[in-house]
Amino acid sequence: MEQIEIFEIPSPCRGICEVNNRGYCKGCFRSREERFHWHALSEQQKRKVIELCAQRQKRVMAAKKRSAEAEPADAQQQGDQEDLF
């Protein structure tokens, strides 16, 4: 038996409508199709899209964290190089 939803699931849009290199919105992490067809999706499909967006956001944040952790070593090497000239 499917549960009746009392409240409509709102769009996860954050108003940052730019696409990253993988084709997902940088604000809400939805694909183009997910953004364009949001209002036609069932409540269950919307919940699934939100779940997928959360997974995508986690991956992006983890990649940014790894990149930030690697930068100090790169900056130090570049700093050493700059001291030579």
Chimera marker file (.cmm) of the C-alpha trace (Angstrom):
<marker_set name="trace">
<marker id="1" x="0.000" y="0.000" z="0.000" r="1" g="1" b="0" radius="0.5"/>
<marker id="2" x="1.376" y="3.386" z="-0.995" r="1" g="1" b="0" radius="0.5"/>
<marker id="3" x="1.516" y="6.087" z="1.654" r="1" g="1" b="0" radius="0.5"/>
<marker id="4" x="-0.503" y="9.225" z="0.931" r="1" g="1" b="0" radius="0.5"/>
<marker id="5" x="1.619" y="12.364" z="0.864" r="1" g="1" b="0" radius="0.5"/>
<marker id="6" x="0.100" y="15.338" z="2.674" r="1" g="1" b="0" radius="0.5"/>
<marker id="7" x="2.704" y="17.856" z="1.562" r="1" g="1" b="0" radius="0.5"/>
<marker id="8" x="4.082" y="18.244" z="-1.922" r="1" g="1" b="0" radius="0.5"/>
<marker id="9" x="7.803" y="17.611" z="-2.255" r="1" g="1" b="0" radius="0.5"/>
<marker id="10" x="9.350" y="20.987" z="-3.126" r="1" g="1" b="0" radius="0.5"/>
<marker id="11" x="11.892" y="21.423" z="-5.872" r="1" g="1" b="0" radius="0.5"/>
<marker id="12" x="15.471" y="21.231" z="-4.555" r="1" g="1" b="0" radius="0.5"/>
<marker id="13" x="16.440" y="24.207" z="-6.761" r="1" g="1" b="0" radius="0.5"/>
<marker id="14" x="18.733" y="26.689" z="-5.001" r="1" g="1" b="0" radius="0.5"/>
<marker id="15" x="18.769" y="29.260" z="-7.781" r="1" g="1" b="0" radius="0.5"/>
<marker id="16" x="22.356" y="28.432" z="-8.829" r="1" g="1" b="0" radius="0.5"/>
<marker id="17" x="21.481" y="27.279" z="-12.311" r="1" g="1" b="0" radius="0.5"/>
<marker id="18" x="24.899" y="26.371" z="-13.702" r="1" g="1" b="0" radius="0.5"/>
<marker id="19" x="25.989" y="22.994" z="-14.984" r="1" g="1" b="0" radius="0.5"/>
<marker id="20" x="29.169" y="21.215" z="-13.874" r="1" g="1" b="0" radius="0.5"/>
<marker id="21" x="31.448" y="19.159" z="-16.141" r="1" g="1" b="0" radius="0.5"/>
<marker id="22" x="29.250" y="16.064" z="-15.651" r="1" g="1" b="0" radius="0.5"/>
<marker id="23" x="26.033" y="17.829" z="-16.665" r="1" g="1" b="0" radius="0.5"/>
<marker id="24" x="24.564" y="18.236" z="-13.183" r="1" g="1" b="0" radius="0.5"/>
<marker id="25" x="23.380" y="21.530" z="-11.743" r="1" g="1" b="0" radius="0.5"/>
<marker id="26" x="25.964" y="23.031" z="-9.377" r="1" g="1" b="0" radius="0.5"/>
<marker id="27" x="23.217" y="24.150" z="-6.990" r="1" g="1" b="0" radius="0.5"/>
<marker id="28" x="20.862" y="21.189" z="-6.668" r="1" g="1" b="0" radius="0.5"/>
<marker id="29" x="22.850" y="18.399" z="-8.414" r="1" g="1" b="0" radius="0.5"/>
<marker id="30" x="19.963" y="17.406" z="-10.706" r="1" g="1" b="0" radius="0.5"/>
<marker id="31" x="20.474" y="16.369" z="-14.313" r="1" g="1" b="0" radius="0.5"/>
<marker id="32" x="18.933" y="18.364" z="-17.126" r="1" g="1" b="0" radius="0.5"/>
<marker id="33" x="16.098" y="15.860" z="-17.499" r="1" g="1" b="0" radius="0.5"/>
<marker id="34" x="15.441" y="15.844" z="-13.758" r="1" g="1" b="0" radius="0.5"/>
<marker id="35" x="15.197" y="19.650" z="-13.753" r="1" g="1" b="0" radius="0.5"/>
<marker id="36" x="13.024" y="19.915" z="-16.860" r="1" g="1" b="0" radius="0.5"/>
<marker id="37" x="10.569" y="17.172" z="-15.863" r="1" g="1" b="0" radius="0.5"/>
<marker id="38" x="10.391" y="17.818" z="-12.097" r="1" g="1" b="0" radius="0.5"/>
<marker id="39" x="6.692" y="18.780" z="-12.126" r="1" g="1" b="0" radius="0.5"/>
<marker id="40" x="5.748" y="15.664" z="-14.129" r="1" g="1" b="0" radius="0.5"/>
<marker id="41" x="7.457" y="13.256" z="-11.687" r="1" g="1" b="0" radius="0.5"/>
<marker id="42" x="5.501" y="11.277" z="-9.118" r="1" g="1" b="0" radius="0.5"/>
<marker id="43" x="6.199" y="11.848" z="-5.434" r="1" g="1" b="0" radius="0.5"/>
<marker id="44" x="8.158" y="8.595" z="-5.321" r="1" g="1" b="0" radius="0.5"/>
<marker id="45" x="10.262" y="9.653" z="-8.318" r="1" g="1" b="0" radius="0.5"/>
<marker id="46" x="10.923" y="13.044" z="-6.716" r="1" g="1" b="0" radius="0.5"/>
<marker id="47" x="12.143" y="11.339" z="-3.531" r="1" g="1" b="0" radius="0.5"/>
<marker id="48" x="14.471" y="9.176" z="-5.638" r="1" g="1" b="0" radius="0.5"/>
<marker id="49" x="15.836" y="12.243" z="-7.467" r="1" g="1" b="0" radius="0.5"/>
<marker id="50" x="16.501" y="13.969" z="-4.137" r="1" g="1" b="0" radius="0.5"/>
<marker id="51" x="18.296" y="10.845" z="-2.899" r="1" g="1" b="0" radius="0.5"/>
<marker id="52" x="20.432" y="10.770" z="-6.059" r="1" g="1" b="0" radius="0.5"/>
<marker id="53" x="21.204" y="14.482" z="-5.681" r="1" g="1" b="0" radius="0.5"/>
<marker id="54" x="22.422" y="13.912" z="-2.118" r="1" g="1" b="0" radius="0.5"/>
<marker id="55" x="24.730" y="11.138" z="-3.338" r="1" g="1" b="0" radius="0.5"/>
<marker id="56" x="26.076" y="13.362" z="-6.118" r="1" g="1" b="0" radius="0.5"/>
<marker id="57" x="26.668" y="16.210" z="-3.679" r="1" g="1" b="0" radius="0.5"/>
<marker id="58" x="28.589" y="13.885" z="-1.343" r="1" g="1" b="0" radius="0.5"/>
<marker id="59" x="30.842" y="12.787" z="-4.203" r="1" g="1" b="0" radius="0.5"/>
<marker id="60" x="31.504" y="16.390" z="-5.277" r="1" g="1" b="0" radius="0.5"/>
<marker id="61" x="32.280" y="17.489" z="-1.707" r="1" g="1" b="0" radius="0.5"/>
<marker id="62" x="34.615" y="14.525" z="-1.182" r="1" g="1" b="0" radius="0.5"/>
<marker id="63" x="36.457" y="15.352" z="-4.411" r="1" g="1" b="0" radius="0.5"/>
<marker id="64" x="36.780" y="19.011" z="-3.363" r="1" g="1" b="0" radius="0.5"/>
<marker id="65" x="38.117" y="17.936" z="0.031" r="1" g="1" b="0" radius="0.5"/>
<marker id="66" x="40.695" y="15.640" z="-1.577" r="1" g="1" b="0" radius="0.5"/>
<marker id="67" x="41.708" y="18.445" z="-3.920" r="1" g="1" b="0" radius="0.5"/>
<marker id="68" x="42.054" y="20.928" z="-1.049" r="1" g="1" b="0" radius="0.5"/>
<marker id="69" x="44.186" y="18.486" z="0.917" r="1" g="1" b="0" radius="0.5"/>
<marker id="70" x="46.490" y="18.036" z="-2.081" r="1" g="1" b="0" radius="0.5"/>
<marker id="71" x="46.840" y="21.795" z="-2.714" r="1" g="1" b="0" radius="0.5"/>
<marker id="72" x="49.100" y="22.661" z="0.258" r="1" g="1" b="0" radius="0.5"/>
<marker id="73" x="51.750" y="20.228" z="-0.991" r="1" g="1" b="0" radius="0.5"/>
<marker id="74" x="51.453" y="21.637" z="-4.505" r="1" g="1" b="0" radius="0.5"/>
<marker id="75" x="51.590" y="25.209" z="-3.194" r="1" g="1" b="0" radius="0.5"/>
<marker id="76" x="54.671" y="24.408" z="-1.125" r="1" g="1" b="0" radius="0.5"/>
<marker id="77" x="56.439" y="22.944" z="-4.148" r="1" g="1" b="0" radius="0.5"/>
<marker id="78" x="55.490" y="25.964" z="-6.224" r="1" g="1" b="0" radius="0.5"/>
<marker id="79" x="56.627" y="28.239" z="-3.414" r="1" g="1" b="0" radius="0.5"/>
<marker id="80" x="60.031" y="26.508" z="-3.349" r="1" g="1" b="0" radius="0.5"/>
<marker id="81" x="60.324" y="26.964" z="-7.088" r="1" g="1" b="0" radius="0.5"/>
<marker id="82" x="59.465" y="30.653" z="-6.889" r="1" g="1" b="0" radius="0.5"/>
<marker id="83" x="62.214" y="31.203" z="-4.293" r="1" g="1" b="0" radius="0.5"/>
<marker id="84" x="64.817" y="30.035" z="-6.793" r="1" g="1" b="0" radius="0.5"/>
<marker id="85" x="64.120" y="32.848" z="-9.239" r="1" g="1" b="0" radius="0.5"/>
<link id1="1" id2="2" r="1" g="1" b="0" radius="0.2"/>
<link id1="2" id2="3" r="1" g="1" b="0" radius="0.2"/>
<link id1="3" id2="4" r="1" g="1" b="0" radius="0.2"/>
<link id1="4" id2="5" r="1" g="1" b="0" radius="0.2"/>
<link id1="5" id2="6" r="1" g="1" b="0" radius="0.2"/>
<link id1="6" id2="7" r="1" g="1" b="0" radius="0.2"/>
<link id1="7" id2="8" r="1" g="1" b="0" radius="0.2"/>
<link id1="8" id2="9" r="1" g="1" b="0" radius="0.2"/>
<link id1="9" id2="10" r="1" g="1" b="0" radius="0.2"/>
<link id1="10" id2="11" r="1" g="1" b="0" radius="0.2"/>
<link id1="11" id2="12" r="1" g="1" b="0" radius="0.2"/>
<link id1="12" id2="13" r="1" g="1" b="0" radius="0.2"/>
<link id1="13" id2="14" r="1" g="1" b="0" radius="0.2"/>
<link id1="14" id2="15" r="1" g="1" b="0" radius="0.2"/>
<link id1="15" id2="16" r="1" g="1" b="0" radius="0.2"/>
<link id1="16" id2="17" r="1" g="1" b="0" radius="0.2"/>
<link id1="17" id2="18" r="1" g="1" b="0" radius="0.2"/>
<link id1="18" id2="19" r="1" g="1" b="0" radius="0.2"/>
<link id1="19" id2="20" r="1" g="1" b="0" radius="0.2"/>
<link id1="20" id2="21" r="1" g="1" b="0" radius="0.2"/>
<link id1="21" id2="22" r="1" g="1" b="0" radius="0.2"/>
<link id1="22" id2="23" r="1" g="1" b="0" radius="0.2"/>
<link id1="23" id2="24" r="1" g="1" b="0" radius="0.2"/>
<link id1="24" id2="25" r="1" g="1" b="0" radius="0.2"/>
<link id1="25" id2="26" r="1" g="1" b="0" radius="0.2"/>
<link id1="26" id2="27" r="1" g="1" b="0" radius="0.2"/>
<link id1="27" id2="28" r="1" g="1" b="0" radius="0.2"/>
<link id1="28" id2="29" r="1" g="1" b="0" radius="0.2"/>
<link id1="29" id2="30" r="1" g="1" b="0" radius="0.2"/>
<link id1="30" id2="31" r="1" g="1" b="0" radius="0.2"/>
<link id1="31" id2="32" r="1" g="1" b="0" radius="0.2"/>
<link id1="32" id2="33" r="1" g="1" b="0" radius="0.2"/>
<link id1="33" id2="34" r="1" g="1" b="0" radius="0.2"/>
<link id1="34" id2="35" r="1" g="1" b="0" radius="0.2"/>
<link id1="35" id2="36" r="1" g="1" b="0" radius="0.2"/>
<link id1="36" id2="37" r="1" g="1" b="0" radius="0.2"/>
<link id1="37" id2="38" r="1" g="1" b="0" radius="0.2"/>
<link id1="38" id2="39" r="1" g="1" b="0" radius="0.2"/>
<link id1="39" id2="40" r="1" g="1" b="0" radius="0.2"/>
<link id1="40" id2="41" r="1" g="1" b="0" radius="0.2"/>
<link id1="41" id2="42" r="1" g="1" b="0" radius="0.2"/>
<link id1="42" id2="43" r="1" g="1" b="0" radius="0.2"/>
<link id1="43" id2="44" r="1" g="1" b="0" radius="0.2"/>
<link id1="44" id2="45" r="1" g="1" b="0" radius="0.2"/>
<link id1="45" id2="46" r="1" g="1" b="0" radius="0.2"/>
<link id1="46" id2="47" r="1" g="1" b="0" radius="0.2"/>
<link id1="47" id2="48" r="1" g="1" b="0" radius="0.2"/>
<link id1="48" id2="49" r="1" g="1" b="0" radius="0.2"/>
<link id1="49" id2="50" r="1" g="1" b="0" radius="0.2"/>
<link id1="50" id2="51" r="1" g="1" b="0" radius="0.2"/>
<link id1="51" id2="52" r="1" g="1" b="0" radius="0.2"/>
<link id1="52" id2="53" r="1" g="1" b="0" radius="0.2"/>
<link id1="53" id2="54" r="1" g="1" b="0" radius="0.2"/>
<link id1="54" id2="55" r="1" g="1" b="0" radius="0.2"/>
<link id1="55" id2="56" r="1" g="1" b="0" radius="0.2"/>
<link id1="56" id2="57" r="1" g="1" b="0" radius="0.2"/>
<link id1="57" id2="58" r="1" g="1" b="0" radius="0.2"/>
<link id1="58" id2="59" r="1" g="1" b="0" radius="0.2"/>
<link id1="59" id2="60" r="1" g="1" b="0" radius="0.2"/>
<link id1="60" id2="61" r="1" g="1" b="0" radius="0.2"/>
<link id1="61" id2="62" r="1" g="1" b="0" radius="0.2"/>
<link id1="62" id2="63" r="1" g="1" b="0" radius="0.2"/>
<link id1="63" id2="64" r="1" g="1" b="0" radius="0.2"/>
<link id1="64" id2="65" r="1" g="1" b="0" radius="0.2"/>
<link id1="65" id2="66" r="1" g="1" b="0" radius="0.2"/>
<link id1="66" id2="67" r="1" g="1" b="0" radius="0.2"/>
<link id1="67" id2="68" r="1" g="1" b="0" radius="0.2"/>
<link id1="68" id2="69" r="1" g="1" b="0" radius="0.2"/>
<link id1="69" id2="70" r="1" g="1" b="0" radius="0.2"/>
<link id1="70" id2="71" r="1" g="1" b="0" radius="0.2"/>
<link id1="71" id2="72" r="1" g="1" b="0" radius="0.2"/>
<link id1="72" id2="73" r="1" g="1" b="0" radius="0.2"/>
<link id1="73" id2="74" r="1" g="1" b="0" radius="0.2"/>
<link id1="74" id2="75" r="1" g="1" b="0" radius="0.2"/>
<link id1="75" id2="76" r="1" g="1" b="0" radius="0.2"/>
<link id1="76" id2="77" r="1" g="1" b="0" radius="0.2"/>
<link id1="77" id2="78" r="1" g="1" b="0" radius="0.2"/>
<link id1="78" id2="79" r="1" g="1" b="0" radius="0.2"/>
<link id1="79" id2="80" r="1" g="1" b="0" radius="0.2"/>
<link id1="80" id2="81" r="1" g="1" b="0" radius="0.2"/>
<link id1="81" id2="82" r="1" g="1" b="0" radius="0.2"/>
<link id1="82" id2="83" r="1" g="1" b="0" radius="0.2"/>
<link id1="83" id2="84" r="1" g="1" b="0" radius="0.2"/>
<link id1="84" id2="85" r="1" g="1" b="0" radius="0.2"/>
</marker_set>
